[in-house]
């Protein structure tokens, strides 16, 4: 017979896997649209936490902040950096809203939640890098087209 803790671990693992599946689905459907990827990540990440109704998320990318409604600084939060190679893009933070009825110990983070946040941050970092490469590619393409037009008219 399973113990309560093994049932809890299984339930948390299912939530983690669902979150990672949803994240990959989002990136596929968003097709390099970083703002869409980030906003949809804000919607799915709280559901992967132990207390989804109390979870709030903030994602900071290149000094721009995306967050769930009402996100505030938390006494208990976990943060993972958004890093790809040597480039730091920002960070992801998850915190629990603490109600007056809840005890602080009730809203501690599981190691699995910390590990999940690291994985999500790693994936988001890759998406951010890909989006910045695409943006640079478009900029270079525009410059090339401009140079070709100038060459055509003989300037």
Helices and strands as residue ranges (DSSP letters): H 4-30, H 34-45, G 46-48, E 55-61, E 64-67, E 77-84, E 87-96, G 104-107, H 111-153
